[in-house]
Amino acid sequence: MKVKRIVTNIAADDVAAAKHFYGAVLGLDVLMDMGWIATYGSDKQMTVQLSVMSEGGSGTSVPDISIEVDDLDEALRRVREGGYAVEYGPADEPWNVRRFFVRDPLGKLVNILVHQ
């Protein structure tokens, strides 16, 4: 058996509240929207990965979601223009990652990163 996909499920009273953050700001496509569930994604091939953490690194809290991007400065610009407050970073980490943390509209801590 081989795992084909891992999906992050986020509980929300207002599913549409995530549309601006995950759609407009991070540029994910709406793959499915049934009212009670909205799935955002990309047609890019992605690595299947699941991280188990005791901390978020560099003394930070464990993020709920980590999203790797190809241009961190552009992601940071979009987050700030979208009115979302950065809670950590941007920081160059000793494990060759540049990242920042932001809360999505549902209160989830999102680690946005690029490998250097």
N, C-alpha and C positions, 0 to 999 in steps of 0.2 A: 504494500500500500504506500502511496505517496500523497502527501498533502498538496493540493492544487492551489488553494487560496485561503487566506485568513482575512476575515472581515471584522472590523471594529464596529460594535454596536453601541450607540450612545442613547440612553434614555432621555426623552424630552417631552415636556407637556406641549410645546409648540414646535413641531417638526420644521416648519417654515422658517423659524428663527435662525437656523444654521445656513440658509441659502446664500446670504450675502457673504458670510465669512468663507465658507468652503467653495462657493461658486465664484462670485465676483472677485474676492480678495485673493484666494489661492488658485483660482483658475481651473477647478475641477468641473467636469461635465456632470449634469444630472443624468444618471444612467437609468433611474427608475424613480417615479414619484406616484405613490398610491394614496397620498394624504396622511396615512398613519406611519408610513416609512418613505424616506427619500434616501436614495443611494447616490453618492458622488464618487466619481472615479475618473480614470484616464484610459486611453487605448494603449498606453505604454506598457511594455512588459516589466513586471516588478518582481523582486526577490521575495519569496515567502520567508517571513521572519517573525519571531515572537520573543520579546525581551522580558525577563523577570529581574526586577531591580530592588535593591534595598535602599537606594538613594538615586537622585538624578545626576550625580557627578558634580564635582566642584562645590559640594555642600548644598546643592539645590534639592527641591522636592522632586519626587518621582512624577514625571509628566504622564498624563493619561494617554497621549498620542504623540508619536514622533513622525514628522513629515520631512523627507529629504527633498530638497529643491535643487535646481541647477544654478540659480542666481539668488543668493541670500540678500543682497542689497535691494534687489527688486521686490522680493517678498517683504522685506522690512518696510520699504516705501509704501507698498500696498496696505500693509497692516496699519501703519500710522495714518495714511490717508483715509482708511476705513474707520478711524476713530477708536481703534483697539490699543490699549495700553500694553507696552512691553514690560514684563515683570522681571526679566533677567536678560542681560546681554544687550547688544550682541557681544559675544565672547569667543576668543580663540582658545580652544581647549587643548590640553596637553596630548590628547589622543587624536590630534589632527582633524578636529571638527570645529567649524565655526557655526555658532547657533544663537538663537534667542528663544525665550519663552513668552507666550501670550495666552490669554484666556479667550476661548471662543464664546459666543453669546450664550451658550448653555453652561458656562462655568468650568469647562474642561481645560486643563493646563496642556497646551500644545507646544511641543519642542520642534521648532523649525530649524533645519540644519543643512549644511553642505559639507561634504568631505573635501579637505584641502589637499 
